[in-house]
């Protein structure tokens, strides 16, 4: 498989809504494997299609074991829909492969239910999951809706982060 380039904030592709996947074929399986390869390469725990420039409703997640190892909890989530958010919001320290080197505290619901399809198109449900998986699901599904975790920060922090990454973008382009 392949490691793909990660789209960096504030690239406009991260703001687009993504289309449902309707064909469950080898192309989607290869995309999922590329997403896992990319996620592991950049040391993430979740990755959404738009983060690699693919505007399709697909997410890969692998929550690490207590010893930090990954690969045992791999899940591919296609066409996800959050059907329930429960509890009082809790603070979560988050980072994002599309906002490299930046972390901040945001609020998320502690319990979530998500309906989705697997790689074969079968309907599946994450029923009332909590902990890191609940946070990660909300973070990655936000990407499919054109949202980035920094959108949950104060206006002042958003402007500071945007300015920093626009400057980095210009430096990369040689301007």
Residue, then its C-alpha position, 0 to 999 in steps of 0.5 A: x500500500x502507500x503513504x499519502x500526503x496529508x492535507x494541512x490546515x487551512x486548506x479548503x479541501x478540509x472545509x468541503x462536505x464529503x460524498x457517501x460511498x456507494x460502491x464497496x469494491x477493491x478501490x475502497x479497500x485499497x484506499x482504507x489500507x493507504x489511509x492506515x499506512x498514512x495514519x501510522x506513518x504520521x503517528x495518528x490514531x484516526x484519519x478521514x478521507x479529506x485529510x488525504x484529499x479524498x472527499x469521501x465519507x470514510x474514516x480509519x481508526x486504531x485506538x492504541x493498546x495500553x502499551x502504545x501498540x497499534x494494529x489490534x483495534x483497526x476499524x474502517x468506518x464508511x458513511x458514518x452518522x452520529x445518532x446519539x450524543x450523551x452526557x455533559x461535554x468533557x474536555x479533551x486534549x486533541x491534535x490532528x494530522x492536518x494541524x501538525x504540532x498543535x494540540x489544544x483542549x476542546x469539549x466533546x460528548x463523553x458517549x456516542x452512538x454511530x451507525x456506519x458501514x464496513x468495507x463490505x457495505x454491511x450496516x454496523x453500530x458503535x453503541x454508546x461507546x465512550x473514552x478515547x474512541x468516542x472522542x476520536x469518532x466525533x473528531x473524525x466525523x467532524x472532518x467529513x462535515x468540513x470541520x476541523x477541531x480548531x473550529x471549537x476553539x476561541x475566535x482568538x485562538x482560531x485566528x492565531x492557528x490559522x495565521x501560523x499555518x498560512x505562514x507555513x503554507x507560504x514558506x512551503x510554496x517558496x513565497 
